[in-house]
């Protein structure tokens, strides 16, 4: 058993390793056919995690040896190495939330989603760095493209581990923008499903009205494959979906005509960098050329209030979850978390109640606006202001993701190019609640038209 958070920093370059990991599809073909031994890719991922740790700092814990994993090569994730964010319980590894208050904490059982992965044959190779309690205090993880920049947060290590070619799949969580934003910053695919699509039992709460389990991969097809295996509810998970359950797919509802994607005249999170806007414009133009109907839209005015609503909900719920720890041992809790708890405690109960009461009706209205009034398959929006911030002290602005988290709708980001500092830029697609598969089908089609692989090849020379 080895703790890894104190390793010294050296330069890490993604130029030779980005995307080097095999996809889930490739691993499954090789393992099921006997081309590769069951533990081949797991051992390779484990070795890569250890070798990169001194420079990348993606992991906070790795076991002494590579995990054995599945014994049945026919299992749907047999031979697939997976990394898990350290706010998600693992019975065979510590789960410490990047907090000295929980050093040495060993859960009695796996989180529901981890148990689901193991049942499908996946091998959990280690725990990835998170910001403290999935809030603002960063860990030591650097951006794989340039170690002078943040990988984003709070799912910092999971995003970096996938981007650096260590694992093809990693779990994260999102309460504001903690999957979509780091995925965009690291040049990979990040997916946040419909609220409640993946049970949160055994996942540390930050704001239960907003918490989602999500994932990172190098391509959309792997996300769709994994999602089908880990979607489900658990009786021990207390949340109930607050968005309308729509079983009918968008293609059935609207027919099989031209895809319609909405492009915002004004981003819900505020202004974005010129390079980010240019990347969205280029992608929209390419999609239009390939037959998509691009529709310029103005969001309903109330959507612009959702980042503030989300922050208020989270602060109150974080105060309830973490306030006792702050009171008992304030010296073991960061200033950022103490401030969040204080903010939550100072918020009038009537304010919280009004926002909570408005959340479900807003989600219903957004669903009707997206699917009926505008008849859109998805929105194409910014995942962040642009490239990641310089340094490791700030993990970026979550305002461009918070509206979709608050509304509980599925969102996916795909890499689309590079900004002026040579760091990745992403594009976020937002779909209708409970139409996750439709959104991923569309995202896979969009992914093929981004020119990302060509941009990577040009940059790597």
N, C-alpha and C positions, 0 to 999 in steps of 0.2 A: 504494500500500500504506500503510495507516494503522493504527497501534496506538492503541487506544481506552481502555485501562485507566486512564489518568491524567486523564480528563475530570473537571471539577469537578462536585460534586453540587448539584443544585437540586431543587425540589419537583416530583414527578411525580404526577399524579392519574390513576387508571384510570377515573374515573367517566364520561369521555366516549369512552373507547376500548376498554374491556373487551369482548371478543367482537366487535370491529369487523371483524376479518378475515373474509373469506368462507371457508366450509368447503371442504374438498377437493372434496366433491360439487358444490358450487356452481361452483367454479373449473373443474372438468372439464366441466360442462354448458356453461358460457359459452365456454370455449376450443374445445371440440370442435364446437360449433354455429356458431362464427364470431362469436358475439355479442361476444366480447372478443378482442383480439389476443393472440397467444401469450405475449408478454412483459408484458402489462398488470399482472397481479397480482404478478409478480416485481418489476417496477419500483416498484410501490406499496409492497410490503413493504420493499424496499431503502431507499426514501425514508423510510418510517416508522422503520426501524431507525436511520438517521442522525439524524433529527429528535428521537428520544426518547433518544438516547445520553447526552447531557449530564445527564439527570435519572434515567434508568432504569439505565444501565450494564449492559445485558443482554449486550452484545457485547464481546469482547476484540479482534476483528478484523473489519473490513469491507473489501472490495476498493474500488478507486478508483471503479469503475462497477458497475452492476448486472450480474450474470452473464447471459450470452446464453441458457443453458438449452437446452431441447429444440428440435429443428428439425421434429419430427413432432407435429402437434397431436393425433394419435390415440394417442400414447404414454400409458400409464395415469396418469402423474404430470406430463404436459406442462403447463406454465404454473403449477405448484405451487411456491411458495417454501418452502424448508426451512432451518432453522438447526441447526447441529451443535455439540455440546459439545466443548470444547477438550481432551479426552483421546482424541478419535477422529480418526485421521489424515485429512488432506485434502492431496492433492498440489499443489493450486494455492493453498493458504493455509497460513500457519504453524500448527503444533500445538505449543503451548508448556507445557501442563499447569498454567498459572498459576504457573510457577516461573522465577525469574531464572536458574536453572541451565540452562534450555532456551530462553532468549531467542533468537529468530531461527531456531529449528529448522524445517526444511522437509522433510517426509516425501517419500520418492521415489515413493510411490504412495498411492492412496486406501485407507482401511480397506475391508474387504469390504462392510460395510453401506453405506458411502458410494458405492462403485462400483455397488452394487445400486440405490440410489436414482437415481443418474445414468442408469443403463441404462433405468430406467422413465420418464425424462424430467424428473425433479425438478431444480430449480435451487437450488444451495446458495448462500445469500446471505451467509453469514458464520459465524464461530465464536463460540460463546457462552461466557460466563464460567463457570468451574468453581472449586470450592475447590482448593487446591494438591493435585495428584496425586489428586483426588477424595476427599481426606480432610478435615480439619477447618478448616484456615486459610481463611476466607472471602475472596471477591473483593468488589468494590464494588457488586454488584447489589442493588437495593432491591426490596421487595415492591410490585408495581404498585398495590395497593389503598391502601397507606400507606407512604411512604418511611422511616418511623421503625421499620419492622419488617423482619425477615429474610424473603426469599423461600424459605428453606430451602436445603438443599444435599444433595449436592454439585452437582447439576445446576441451579444457581441461575439462570444466564442463559437456559437453554432454557425453564424453567418461566415465567420472567418475560416472555420474548419472545412466548410463546403467549398468556399471560394478558393482556398489553397489546395484543393484537390486531395484532401485527406479522406473525406467520407462523401458518399453520394447523397446522403440524407441526414438531416439533423432536425431535432425538435426545438421549437422556441415557443414563447408566449407573447401575446400582444394585449396590452390594456390601453395604450394610446397608439403608438406606432412601432412597436418593438420587434416586429417581424418584417414588415414591408420596408421600413427605412433602412435597416442594416443590409437587407438583401440588395436594395438599390445601390447603397454605398459600396458594396463588395462585388457587384457585377454578377449576381446570381438570381435565381428565381426564388421569390418568397411568396407564401400563400397563407392567408388568414381566412378560414372558412366561415360560414354562417355561425352566428353565436349559438353555442350549444351543440354544434355538430360533432365535436370531439369532447367526451366527458372530461371534466376537470378534477375528478377525484384524485387526491394525492398531489395536486399542483398548488403551490403556495398562492393564496389570494393576495392581490393588491387592491383591486376594485371589482367585486364579484358581479356587478352590473355590466362590466366591460371586459372581463378577462376572457381571452380566447387562447386555445392551444393551436399553434400553427407549425409550419415546417419550411425548410430550405432544401433546395436541390439545384442541380446544374441545368435542369430542363423541365419543362412543364409536364411532359409525359410521365416522368418519375413521380411528380407530385400527385397526378391523377391516380396513378397506380397505388401509391401508398395511401392516399385518402380513402380509397375504396376498402382498404384493409383495417383502417383505424377509426372510421366513423362509427359512432354509436353513443347510446346513452347508458348511464349507470344510476341505479337507485340511490346510491350514496352521494351523488352530485346534486347539490341543492338547487342549482339554477334551473329556471324554466325559460324556454325561448320566448323572447318578447317581440318577435316579428311574425308576420302571417306565414303559415305553412302552405307553401305552394308546391303541390306535387307535380303539376303539369309543367313540362319543359317549355322554354320560350319558343323553340322551333315548332312545337305542337300548337302552342297558343297563337302564334302569328303566321303559321305556315312556314314554308321553306324558301322564302324569297330572299332578297338582298339583305345582307347583314347591315344593321344600323348602329353606329357608334357615335355617342355624343361627345363633343369636344367643348370644354368650358370656355366661355368668354372671360370668366374670372374664377381663379382657383379658390376653393373654400378655405385654404390655409393662409392665403395672403399672396404677396408678390413672390415670384420665382426668378432665378437668375436667367440672364439671356440665353446661356448655353442650354439650360434645361428647357426653356421655351422652344428653342430652335430644334432640340431633339424631339419634342412632342410634335412640332409642326412637320418635321421631316417624316416621322412615322405616319402621321395622319395623311400626308400627301401620298405616301407609298400605299397605304391601305386603300385610299380612294382610287388610285391607279389600278389596284387589284380587285376592284369591284365593290368595295364597301361604300355605303352611303354615310358620309361624314356629316353630322348635324351639329351646327353651332347652337349651344344651349346656354341658358341662364339658370342656375340652380334656384330652387325655391329659397326665398330670403331666410327662412328659419334655419336652413342648413349652415349658414355662416355663424350661427350661434352655437353650434354643436361642439367645437373645440372647448369653449368655455364651460359648457354643460358637462362634458366628459371629465374635465379637470375637477370640477366641484364634486361630482359623484365619487370620483376616485379618492379625493382627499378625505371625505367623510368615512368612506369604507376602509381606507388605509388606517385612519385613526382608530377605528374599532378593532381592526385586525392587529395592528402593531403598536397601539398606544400603550398597552400594558408593559411591553418591553422597553419603550422609551421612558416610562415612569420608573421602572425598576433599575435599569442600567443605561442611563442616557449616554454615558461615556463609551458604550459599545455600539452606538448608533450614529450614523453620519449626520452632519448638519442638514443635509438635504432631506433625509427622512424625518428628522425632528421637525423641520419646517413644514413638511407635508402634513404631519400629524397635528401640529398646531393650527395649520390652516383649516383642516377638517373639523377640529373641535370648535373653532371660532365661527364656523358657518351656521347661520340660523337653521333650525330644523325645518322651518317652513320653506326655505330656499331649496334644500335637498328634496323635500317632499314634492314640491312643484316640478322640479326637473325630473324626478323619478316618475311622476305621474304623466309627464309629457313624453317620455321616451318611447313608449309603445305607440301612442297615436302618431308621433312623428315618423316612426318606422313604417307604419301603415300608409301614411300620406306619401312618403318617399317611394314606396313600392308602387303605389298607384301612378305617381308622376312618371317614374321610370318606365314601367311596363305598359301603361295604358295611355296616359296623356302624350308622352313622347314616343312610345312604342320602340324603345331602345333595347338592344341586346346588352350593351354595357356603356359605361362612361370611360373615356380615356383621360386620366388626370395625372398630375405630378405626384410622385411618391415623397418628395422632399423639395427643398429649395433648389437643389442642384448637387454638386459634388460634396463629399463629406467635409466637415470642418477640420482645420488643421489642429494638431495636438490631440491629446487623449482625455482632456478634462471635460469636454462637452460632447455628447453623443448625437446632437442634432435636434432639429425642430420636428416635433411629432404632429404639428397642426394639420399637415396634409393627409394624414392617415386617421386622425381622431374622429372626423365625421362618420366615416364608414364603420369604425369600431363602435361608436355610440349607437349607430343605427343597426348594428349587428349583421351587416350584409357582407358577402364574400368579396375579397379583394386579392389580386395577384399582381406582382410586379415582375417585369422581365427587363433584362439589360438591353440598352439600345445604342450605346456608344460611350464616348469619353468627352469630358469637359476640358477646359483650357489648362488645368493642372495635370492632365493625363490620368484622371481618376474616373471611375464608372459613373454613368448616368442611367437611370431606369425610367420606365413608364408603367404606371399603375392602371389596371383595368378593374372597374367596380361593377358588380352585377347585382341581380335581384336575390333576395334571401331565399335559401333552400333551392337555388338553381346553381349550386357549386359546380356540378359536372358540366353544365352548359357553359359557364364562365371559363372553365379550364379547357374545354374544347375550342372555344374562341381564342383563348390565350395561346394555345399551341399553334393555331393557324397564324396568329399575329407574330409569334416568336420566329416563325420561319421567314418573316419579311422584315425583320429589324436590321439585318446586316451585321449583327453582333459578332459572329464568328469571323467575318472578314475584318472587322475593326480590331479584334484581338490579334489576328494574324499580322496585320499591318503594324500594330504597336510592338509586338514581340519581334518583328523584323525577320 
